[in-house]
Amino acid sequence: MPTTYSSLPVELIPGLALSTVIAVFARRRRALTTSGALGAILVGTVTFGFGGWIWGLVLVSFFALSSALSRYRQRDKSASAEKFQKGSQRDLGQVLANGGLAAFISFLYWVNPSPALLAAFLGAMASVNADTWGTEIGILSPYGPRLITTGRRVPPGTSGGITLLGTTASAVGGVFIGLLAYVLLSLESLLRGTNPLTISWIIPTALVSGLVGSLFDSLLGAAVQGIYYCARCEEETERTQHSCGLRTTHLRGVRWLDNDVVNFVSSVCGALVATAVWGVLGL
């Protein structure tokens, strides 16, 4: 991993090349919009270039599995998906909301390599991954969700609604990020001849930060996220213009606090929680 400014061009060039290939492939598979592909190139280049190949693989794994889950049983999700602000194709806002903080932490790590920043990176990624898995799998729950703030039953797809299946999926999503990072870092440790036990804190840190971050996302969704109402369809939605074409009216929450902002804030929460957990387990 880079430690000096003179290594900057060497690290960024392969990161740019690899990120471009992946983004173009994802665009052709309709996993990304054009703006999303440009955002993926930016986020991927920064993460690969400054964080290194392990950080880059964690990021790529998140986006690849998230895209796959978005398409899993898509027909069964279609009715509930009408409530969501955006569809399965990720645009620039979604890419930056989910990967922007991770890319910034990668730059900070390049400037000052620290296990605390590694923990923050994994916490941010565990949070967005846990939230994505919880949403994409939880919406298929045979039991209706309950609002995280009151416990009231709400229709599937409602912002802030949680299910046991979704919460379990969130926990697994957080663990996946930790397990992947642990395996990759252990491999690197073996190749370098260092002790892999020094990273034993990673999996529990990813579990806790991922679960807390995803639940915080649900809390924001229930309490402060902007929610709108379509008078024609008589439905609540996150969209300012419903899928039927009618412009919706503001119902509750903060207008500018949309799903992208909520995702970014929850990734910040995950990064902070992971740093705190690392402070307890990793020192």
N, C-alpha and C positions, 0 to 999 in steps of 0.2 A: 504494500500500500504506500502511496506517495507521502513523503514527509518534507519535501522541499519544493519551493516554487519553480525551480528549474525543471522539475519532472512534469510540470503541468501539461505541456503539449503532447508528450509521449502517452500520458494516461488518457487524455481526452479524445485523441484521434480514433483509437479502436473503439472507445465508448460511443462516439458519434456514428461510426460505421455500423456497429452491431445494433444500436438503437434504431437507426434508419431502416435496416433490413427488417427488424421486428415490427416496426410501425407500419411499413408498407404492406407487409403480410397481413397484419391485423386490419388495415384499411380495406384490403381486398376481400377479407373475410367478413367485412361489415361489422367488425367488433369496435371500430373507431370511426368517428366522422373525420373529415379532413382536418378540422381544427384540433380534434383529439389526437390525430396522428402527429401533428406538429408539436403538441404538448408532450406526447410520449417521447418524441425525439429529444426534446429539451430535458425532461425529467430523467430519461434513461442515460443521456450523455453525462449529465452532472453526477448522477449516482454511480455509474460505472467509472467515470473518470476520476472522481474524487474519493469515492468509497472503496472501489476495487471490485473484483469479480464476484466475491461472495455477496456483497451488498447488491450488486446488479442482478444476480440470480434470484435473490429474495424478492426484489422488485418485479422481475419478469414473471416469477411464479405466481405472485399475487394477481397481476393483470391477466395472465393466461387462465388461471383457474376461475377468476371472477367472471371472465367472458364466457367460459364454459358453463358455469352455474347459471348465468343469465339466460342461457338458451335451454337449460335443462327443464323439461316439461313446460315449455313456454306457453303452450295452448292452455294448460291448466291454470297458469298464472295470469292469463290475459285480462280477465275481469277485474282482478285486484290491481293489476298493473296500471289501470286507467287512473288510479289515484296518484301514482308516482309522477314526479316532476319531469323525469326523462326516461327514455326507453333503454334498450339493451346496448345501443351504440353509444359509446362514451365520447363526449365532446371535450373541448379544452378545459371547461370549468370542472368537470368531473375528474379529469386526469390530474389537474393541479390540486384539487381538493383532497384526492387520495394519495398522491405521490409528491406533492410540492414540499411538504414539511420534511419528508424523508430525504429529498434531494438537498435541501438546505442544510440538514444535519450532516449529510455526506461532506459538504463543503467545509463545515466546521471541523469535522473529524480530520480532514486533510490538513487543515491549518494546525490543529492540536489533537493528535490521536489520543483518545481517552476511552476507557471502558464505559464511562458514564454516557458518552455520546453514542457508543455502540448500543447501550441499553435504550437510550432515547429513540434511536433509529428503529430498533426492533419493536419498541412499544408503539411507535406510530404505525408501523406496518401491521403489527398484531391487531391494533384497534380497527383499522380500516378493513382488514381481512375478516376479522370476527364480525364486524357489522355487515359486511357483504354476505358472508355465509349465513348469518342469522336471518337476513332479509330474504335471500333467495331460497333458502330451505324452509324457514319458518312460515313463509306464506303458503306452503303446502300442508301445513298442519291440519289434521282432521278436526281439531278443536279450535273454536274461535279465540282470537287474541283478547287480552285484557290490557287496558290502558295502564301504563307503568305508574302513573301518578295516583290513580284512584281505584284501580282494580276492576273498573267497569268494563263489561264486554263491549267490544267495538267490532265493526266489520273488518275483514282481512284487508291489509294494505293501509290501514289507518296509521298515520304518523304517531309514534309512541306506543303502539300496540305490541305486546310481546306474548310469546307462547313458550311452553316448555321445550318443544322441538327446536324453535328458533334460538332460545338461550343456550341449549345444548350445542347446537351447531356453532354458535358464537364461540363457546369455550373450545371446541375442536379446532375452529379456525385460528384462534390465538395459539393453541398448542402447535398447530402445523407450522406456523412461522418460526416458533422457537425450536422445534425439532429440526426443521430444515437448516436453520442457522447453526444449530449445534453440530449436525452431521458435517456440514461444510467447513466449519471452523475446526472441528476435530480432525478432519482430513488434512487441513492446512497445518495444524499443529503436529501431526504425525510426519508430514513431509519436512517440516522445519525442525523436528526433534524437540518440541516444547511439550509441556504437560497439559493434556486436554482437560484435566480436572479443574483448571482455573476458569473454565467457562460453564461449570455445572449449574450456575445460577440462571442460565438463559431460558430454559424451558419453563420453570415456574414463573419467571418474570414475564414471559410472553403470555402465559395463561392468564395471569392476574391483570396485566395491563390491557390485554385484548378484551377480556370480559368486562372490565370496568369501563373501558372506552366505548364499547358497543352499548352498554346500558346507559352511559351518559348521553350517547347519541339519541337513544330512545327517549330519555328524559327531556332533552332539548326539543325533540320532535313533538312531544306531548304538551310542553309548557310554553315554548316561545317561538317555535318555527311558524312562518307564515302559512296559513291555511286558507283556502278559497272555496267558493261555493258556485256550482253550476246550476242556475235556475232551470234550465231546460231539462237536464238529466236528474236534477234533484240529488246531487252527489257532492260530497266534500272532495277536494283534490289539492295537490300541491302546486298545480299549474295555474298560471294567470290566464291562460286560454285553454279551455277543455278540449279533449279530443274530438268533440262534436263540432268544434269551430266557434262556439260561443265564448266571449270574454267573460271570465268569472269575476265575482265580487269578493272583496276581502272579508273573511269571516272572523279570524282571530290570529293572534300572534304578531310578530314583528314582520312587516312587509319584506324588508331586504334580507331577512334571515331565512334563506332558502335551504334546500337540501345540501347544496354544495358547501355553503358556509357551515352548516351543522356537521358535515363530514370532516371538514378541516378542523373545526374546534375540537371534535372528539378525538382526532389524531393527536392534537396538542395534549389533550387529557391523557391519552395513552402513553405519550412520550414522557410526561411528567410522572405518571404512576410508575412506569418502568424504571425511571431514574431513581425514584424513591425506593422501590423494591431492590434494585441493584445495590443501593446504599446499605440495605440490611443484609442481603445474601451474598453480595459479590466482594465485599471488602475483607 
